[in-house]
Amino acid sequence: MNKENQHSIMVVDDDLVTLKYFQGMFRKMPYTVFYAKNGQEAITKAKKQTIDLAFIDIEMPIMNGFETLIAWKKMQPDTQIIIMSTYNDDETVRRAIKEGAHTYLFKPINRADVFSLVSKRFQNIESDDVITFK
């Protein structure tokens, strides 16, 4: 947990609509939330701040989600990472989990399910490795 004893979250996605969606969801929540438009920006921010939970999209310019995940785990191995993607194939899911993602979240994203997932993660309750929202 970060120094203020408040949970911190980072959302990494090059899609501005997705970032705004998360901003709306987390606006009144008791978390410190950071946003990044690509993996490189996320890693730069994470070097300055401990992050408890990160939502990382796979398809991004500059540094894709897998590259970001690998770099992040070397820097902050305790961060719980949720990979987000429209890719719904077993190989991509397996690779994300193998590289250290805690959960793979299929887009489109559902607000109630994200809150449930965040709550479970911060309460250290185990959930499935793969969460599918329809």
LUMVO-586340 format. One record per atom (N, C-alpha, C): residue number from 1; atom name; x, y, z. Coordinates in steps of 0.02 Angstrom, whole numbers, m for minus. Layout:
! residues N
[node NUM; CA; [X; Y; Z]] ...
This chain:
! residues 134
[node 1; N; [42; m59; 0]] [node 1; CA; [0; 0; 0]] [node 1; C; [44; 62; 0]] [node 2; N; [19; 117; m26]] [node 2; CA; [61; 177; m30]] [node 2; C; [68; 210; 38]] [node 3; N; [109; 262; 39]] [node 3; CA; [128; 293; 103]] [node 3; C; [70; 324; 141]] [node 4; N; [17; 344; 108]] [node 4; CA; [m40; 374; 143]] [node 4; C; [m87; 321; 170]] [node 5; N; [m70; 257; 163]] [node 5; CA; [m113; 203; 185]] [node 5; C; [m178; 200; 146]] [node 6; N; [m177; 227; 86]] [node 6; CA; [m235; 225; 43]] [node 6; C; [m216; 183; m18]] [node 7; N; [m261; 141; m40]] [node 7; CA; [m247; 100; m98]] [node 7; C; [m238; 143; m160]] [node 8; N; [m194; 120; m204]] [node 8; CA; [m182; 157; m266]] [node 8; C; [m195; 112; m326]] [node 9; N; [m223; 143; m378]] [node 9; CA; [m241; 108; m439]] [node 9; C; [m212; 147; m497]] [node 10; N; [m191; 111; m549]] [node 10; CA; [m173; 143; m612]] [node 10; C; [m211; 109; m668]] [node 11; N; [m236; 151; m713]] [node 11; CA; [m270; 127; m773]] [node 11; C; [m228; 147; m832]] [node 12; N; [m210; 98; m874]] [node 12; CA; [m166; 110; m931]] [node 12; C; [m202; 89; m994]] [node 13; N; [m219; 137; m1037]] [node 13; CA; [m254; 122; m1098]] [node 13; C; [m247; 181; m1146]] [node 14; N; [m234; 167; m1209]] [node 14; CA; [m227; 221; m1258]] [node 14; C; [m294; 247; m1282]] [node 15; N; [m348; 212; m1264]] [node 15; CA; [m415; 233; m1284]] [node 15; C; [m441; 284; m1233]] [node 16; N; [m450; 346; m1255]] [node 16; CA; [m472; 399; m1209]] [node 16; C; [m542; 387; m1182]] [node 17; N; [m585; 354; m1220]] [node 17; CA; [m652; 338; m1196]] [node 17; C; [m647; 290; m1136]] [node 18; N; [m603; 241; m1141]] [node 18; CA; [m594; 194; m1085]] [node 18; C; [m566; 230; m1024]] [node 19; N; [m517; 274; m1034]] [node 19; CA; [m490; 312; m977]] [node 19; C; [m543; 355; m944]] [node 20; N; [m584; 388; m984]] [node 20; CA; [m639; 429; m956]] [node 20; C; [m690; 386; m919]] [node 21; N; [m703; 327; m946]] [node 21; CA; [m749; 281; m913]] [node 21; C; [m724; 263; m843]] [node 22; N; [m660; 246; m838]] [node 22; CA; [m630; 230; m774]] [node 22; C; [m629; 291; m728]] [node 23; N; [m615; 350; m756]] [node 23; CA; [m615; 411; m716]] [node 23; C; [m684; 421; m684]] [node 24; N; [m736; 410; m723]] [node 24; CA; [m804; 416; m697]] [node 24; C; [m818; 365; m642]] [node 25; N; [m795; 304; m653]] [node 25; CA; [m807; 251; m603]] [node 25; C; [m772; 265; m537]] [node 26; N; [m709; 288; m541]] [node 26; CA; [m668; 295; m481]] [node 26; C; [m670; 365; m451]] [node 27; N; [m707; 411; m481]] [node 27; CA; [m707; 481; m459]] [node 27; C; [m721; 490; m385]] [node 28; N; [m770; 454; m359]] [node 28; CA; [m789; 464; m289]] [node 28; C; [m767; 406; m244]] [node 29; N; [m723; 364; m269]] [node 29; CA; [m700; 307; m231]] [node 29; C; [m640; 328; m187]] [node 30; N; [m629; 293; m132]] [node 30; CA; [m575; 312; m86]] [node 30; C; [m507; 285; m106]] [node 31; N; [m489; 292; m169]] [node 31; CA; [m425; 269; m194]] [node 31; C; [m388; 326; m227]] [node 32; N; [m322; 321; m227]] [node 32; CA; [m282; 366; m268]] [node 32; C; [m276; 333; m336]] [node 33; N; [m299; 367; m388]] [node 33; CA; [m301; 337; m454]] [node 33; C; [m258; 377; m503]] [node 34; N; [m217; 341; m539]] [node 34; CA; [m173; 370; m590]] [node 34; C; [m194; 344; m658]] [node 35; N; [m183; 383; m710]] [node 35; CA; [m200; 363; m778]] [node 35; C; [m141; 373; m823]] [node 36; N; [m133; 327; m872]] [node 36; CA; [m79; 332; m921]] [node 36; C; [m105; 310; m988]] [node 37; N; [m80; 344; m1041]] [node 37; CA; [m104; 330; m1109]] [node 37; C; [m63; 276; m1145]] [node 38; N; [m9; 254; m1114]] [node 38; CA; [31; 200; m1144]] [node 38; C; [75; 170; m1089]] [node 39; N; [106; 114; m1106]] [node 39; CA; [147; 79; m1057]] [node 39; C; [207; 119; m1033]] [node 40; N; [238; 155; m1078]] [node 40; CA; [297; 194; m1058]] [node 40; C; [278; 247; m1006]] [node 41; N; [223; 281; m1018]] [node 41; CA; [199; 332; m970]] [node 41; C; [182; 299; m903]] [node 42; N; [152; 240; m905]] [node 42; CA; [134; 204; m844]] [node 42; C; [196; 185; m804]] [node 43; N; [246; 159; m837]] [node 43; CA; [308; 139; m803]] [node 43; C; [342; 200; m772]] [node 44; N; [342; 256; m808]] [node 44; CA; [372; 317; m781]] [node 44; C; [336; 339; m718]] [node 45; N; [270; 337; m718]] [node 45; CA; [231; 356; m659]] [node 45; C; [241; 306; m602]] [node 46; N; [245; 242; m618]] [node 46; CA; [253; 191; m567]] [node 46; C; [321; 193; m534]] [node 47; N; [370; 223; m567]] [node 47; CA; [436; 231; m536]] [node 47; C; [433; 282; m479]] [node 48; N; [382; 325; m480]] [node 48; CA; [376; 378; m430]] [node 48; C; [325; 362; m376]] [node 49; N; [283; 310; m387]] [node 49; CA; [228; 296; m342]] [node 49; C; [215; 221; m340]] [node 50; N; [208; 193; m281]] [node 50; CA; [190; 123; m274]] [node 50; C; [117; 115; m293]] [node 51; N; [103; 67; m336]] [node 51; CA; [35; 54; m359]] [node 51; C; [14; m14; m334]] [node 52; N; [m46; m17; m305]] [node 52; CA; [m71; m81; m279]] [node 52; C; [m105; m123; m332]] [node 53; N; [m141; m90; m378]] [node 53; CA; [m181; m125; m427]] [node 53; C; [m177; m87; m493]] [node 54; N; [m164; m122; m548]] [node 54; CA; [m159; m89; m614]] [node 54; C; [m203; m125; m664]] [node 55; N; [m240; m86; m702]] [node 55; CA; [m278; m111; m759]] [node 55; C; [m239; m91; m821]] [node 56; N; [m216; m140; m860]] [node 56; CA; [m173; m126; m918]] [node 56; C; [m203; m157; m981]] [node 57; N; [m213; m115; m1031]] [node 57; CA; [m238; m138; m1096]] [node 57; C; [m181; m173; m1133]] [node 58; N; [m196; m220; m1176]] [node 58; CA; [m144; m254; m1215]] [node 58; C; [m121; m213; m1275]] [node 59; N; [m169; m190; m1315]] [node 59; CA; [m152; m155; m1377]] [node 59; C; [m142; m81; m1364]] [node 60; N; [m78; m60; m1363]] [node 60; CA; [m61; 11; m1354]] [node 60; C; [0; 27; m1395]] [node 61; N; [7; 90; m1417]] [node 61; CA; [68; 110; m1452]] [node 61; C; [125; 118; m1402]] [node 62; N; [185; 123; m1428]] [node 62; CA; [247; 136; m1391]] [node 62; C; [269; 75; m1351]] [node 63; N; [226; 50; m1306]] [node 63; CA; [242; m7; m1264]] [node 63; C; [177; m45; m1251]] [node 64; N; [170; m104; m1280]] [node 64; CA; [106; m140; m1273]] [node 64; C; [96; m167; m1202]] [node 65; N; [38; m196; m1191]] [node 65; CA; [21; m219; m1124]] [node 65; C; [66; m274; m1097]] [node 66; N; [88; m320; m1140]] [node 66; CA; [133; m373; m1117]] [node 66; C; [201; m344; m1097]] [node 67; N; [227; m299; m1138]] [node 67; CA; [291; m266; m1121]] [node 67; C; [285; m227; m1056]] [node 68; N; [229; m194; m1048]] [node 68; CA; [217; m155; m987]] [node 68; C; [213; m201; m927]] [node 69; N; [176; m255; m933]] [node 69; CA; [168; m304; m879]] [node 69; C; [236; m331; m857]] [node 70; N; [277; m351; m905]] [node 70; CA; [343; m380; m889]] [node 70; C; [387; m329; m854]] [node 71; N; [389; m268; m880]] [node 71; CA; [430; m215; m850]] [node 71; C; [405; m198; m780]] [node 72; N; [340; m195; m773]] [node 72; CA; [309; m177; m709]] [node 72; C; [325; m228; m656]] [node 73; N; [318; m292; m673]] [node 73; CA; [330; m345; m624]] [node 73; C; [403; m345; m599]] [node 74; N; [449; m324; m641]] [node 74; CA; [519; m319; m619]] [node 74; C; [527; m261; m570]] [node 75; N; [489; m208; m580]] [node 75; CA; [496; m148; m540]] [node 75; C; [454; m151; m476]] [node 76; N; [391; m174; m482]] [node 76; CA; [345; m178; m425]] [node 76; C; [311; m246; m426]] [node 77; N; [345; m298; m404]] [node 77; CA; [317; m365; m409]] [node 77; C; [254; m377; m369]] [node 78; N; [239; m336; m320]] [node 78; CA; [180; m346; m279]] [node 78; C; [117; m314; m307]] [node 79; N; [124; m275; m360]] [node 79; CA; [65; m245; m391]] [node 79; C; [22; m300; m421]] [node 80; N; [m42; m298; m408]] [node 80; CA; [m88; m344; m439]] [node 80; C; [m110; m314; m505]] [node 81; N; [m99; m350; m559]] [node 81; CA; [m111; m324; m626]] [node 81; C; [m169; m360; m659]] [node 82; N; [m214; m320; m686]] [node 82; CA; [m271; m346; m724]] [node 82; C; [m260; m325; m797]] [node 83; N; [m252; m375; m840]] [node 83; CA; [m245; m360; m912]] [node 83; C; [m315; m354; m941]] [node 84; N; [m324; m301; m982]] [node 84; CA; [m388; m290; m1015]] [node 84; C; [m379; m297; m1090]] [node 85; N; [m428; m328; m1123]] [node 85; CA; [m423; m334; m1195]] [node 85; C; [m488; m357; m1226]] [node 86; N; [m494; m343; m1290]] [node 86; CA; [m549; m370; m1329]] [node 86; C; [m530; m439; m1355]] [node 87; N; [m465; m457; m1351]] [node 87; CA; [m443; m523; m1374]] [node 87; C; [m473; m576; m1328]] [node 88; N; [m508; m623; m1357]] [node 88; CA; [m541; m674; m1318]] [node 88; C; [m517; m743; m1341]] [node 89; N; [m451; m753; m1339]] [node 89; CA; [m425; m818; m1359]] [node 89; C; [m381; m847; m1303]] [node 90; N; [m381; m912; m1299]] [node 90; CA; [m346; m947; m1245]] [node 90; C; [m271; m930; m1242]] [node 91; N; [m239; m924; m1300]] [node 91; CA; [m167; m912; m1301]] [node 91; C; [m150; m844; m1269]] [node 92; N; [m188; m793; m1285]] [node 92; CA; [m175; m727; m1257]] [node 92; C; [m188; m726; m1181]] [node 93; N; [m241; m759; m1160]] [node 93; CA; [m257; m762; m1088]] [node 93; C; [m201; m800; m1052]] [node 94; N; [m181; m858; m1078]] [node 94; CA; [m127; m897; m1046]] [node 94; C; [m62; m857; m1041]] [node 95; N; [m46; m821; m1094]] [node 95; CA; [16; m781; m1093]] [node 95; C; [12; m727; m1039]] [node 96; N; [m45; m693; m1033]] [node 96; CA; [m52; m641; m983]] [node 96; C; [m43; m669; m913]] [node 97; N; [m74; m725; m899]] [node 97; CA; [m68; m756; m833]] [node 97; C; [3; m780; m821]] [node 98; N; [34; m809; m873]] [node 98; CA; [103; m834; m867]] [node 98; C; [151; m776; m853]] [node 99; N; [139; m719; m882]] [node 99; CA; [183; m661; m873]] [node 99; C; [172; m626; m806]] [node 100; N; [120; m646; m770]] [node 100; CA; [111; m618; m703]] [node 100; C; [47; m580; m691]] [node 101; N; [2; m578; m740]] [node 101; CA; [m62; m545; m728]] [node 101; C; [m103; m585; m678]] [node 102; N; [m139; m552; m636]] [node 102; CA; [m182; m586; m587]] [node 102; C; [m249; m604; m617]] [node 103; N; [m272; m563; m664]] [node 103; CA; [m337; m573; m695]] [node 103; C; [m335; m547; m767]] [node 104; N; [m375; m576; m808]] [node 104; CA; [m382; m555; m877]] [node 104; C; [m455; m533; m885]] [node 105; N; [m465; m470; m903]] [node 105; CA; [m531; m441; m907]] [node 105; C; [m549; m428; m980]] [node 106; N; [m602; m460; m1003]] [node 106; CA; [m624; m450; m1072]] [node 106; C; [m665; m386; m1077]] [node 107; N; [m652; m348; m1130]] [node 107; CA; [m692; m288; m1144]] [node 107; C; [m752; m310; m1185]] [node 108; N; [m808; m275; m1181]] [node 108; CA; [m820; m212; m1146]] [node 108; C; [m824; m222; m1070]] [node 109; N; [m807; m170; m1035]] [node 109; CA; [m801; m173; m963]] [node 109; C; [m867; m152; m930]] [node 110; N; [m887; m188; m878]] [node 110; CA; [m948; m175; m841]] [node 110; C; [m929; m143; m774]] [node 111; N; [m959; m86; m759]] [node 111; CA; [m944; m47; m699]] [node 111; C; [m952; m88; m634]] [node 112; N; [m1008; m122; m626]] [node 112; CA; [m1020; m160; m564]] [node 112; C; [m969; m216; m555]] [node 113; N; [m950; m248; m609]] [node 113; CA; [m901; m302; m605]] [node 113; C; [m832; m275; m588]] [node 114; N; [m814; m217; m614]] [node 114; CA; [m749; m186; m597]] [node 114; C; [m748; m170; m523]] [node 115; N; [m801; m141; m496]] [node 115; CA; [m803; m126; m425]] [node 115; C; [m797; m189; m383]] [node 116; N; [m830; m241; m403]] [node 116; CA; [m826; m305; m368]] [node 116; C; [m754; m332; m370]] [node 117; N; [m723; m328; m427]] [node 117; CA; [m654; m352; m435]] [node 117; C; [m606; m311; m392]] [node 118; N; [m613; m245; m393]] [node 118; CA; [m569; m202; m352]] [node 118; C; [m579; m217; m278]] [node 119; N; [m640; m223; m257]] [node 119; CA; [m655; m238; m187]] [node 119; C; [m624; m304; m166]] [node 120; N; [m631; m355; m208]] [node 120; CA; [m602; m421; m192]] [node 120; C; [m526; m416; m188]] [node 121; N; [m496; m380; m233]] [node 121; CA; [m423; m375; m233]] [node 121; C; [m397; m340; m170]] [node 122; N; [m432; m287; m149]] [node 122; CA; [m409; m250; m91]] [node 122; C; [m426; m285; m25]] [node 123; N; [m471; m332; m28]] [node 123; CA; [m486; m372; 31]] [node 123; C; [m448; m438; 30]] [node 124; N; [m403; m448; m19]] [node 124; CA; [m364; m508; m26]] [node 124; C; [m407; m571; m33]] [node 125; N; [m464; m563; m65]] [node 125; CA; [m507; m621; m79]] [node 125; C; [m489; m645; m149]] [node 126; N; [m475; m709; m154]] [node 126; CA; [m457; m736; m220]] [node 126; C; [m518; m739; m264]] [node 127; N; [m507; m720; m326]] [node 127; CA; [m559; m728; m377]] [node 127; C; [m532; m769; m434]] [node 128; N; [m573; m783; m482]] [node 128; CA; [m550; m822; m540]] [node 128; C; [m494; m785; m576]] [node 129; N; [m450; m822; m608]] [node 129; CA; [m397; m792; m648]] [node 129; C; [m424; m758; m710]] [node 130; N; [m481; m780; m734]] [node 130; CA; [m510; m751; m794]] [node 130; C; [m581; m728; m779]] [node 131; N; [m593; m665; m791]] [node 131; CA; [m658; m636; m780]] [node 131; C; [m687; m616; m848]] [node 132; N; [m744; m640; m866]] [node 132; CA; [m776; m623; m930]] [node 132; C; [m839; m585; m915]] [node 133; N; [m844; m525; m942]] [node 133; CA; [m903; m484; m935]] [node 133; C; [m937; m480; m1002]] [node 134; N; [m1002; m491; m1003]] [node 134; CA; [m1039; m488; m1066]] [node 134; C; [m1092; m435; m1062]] 
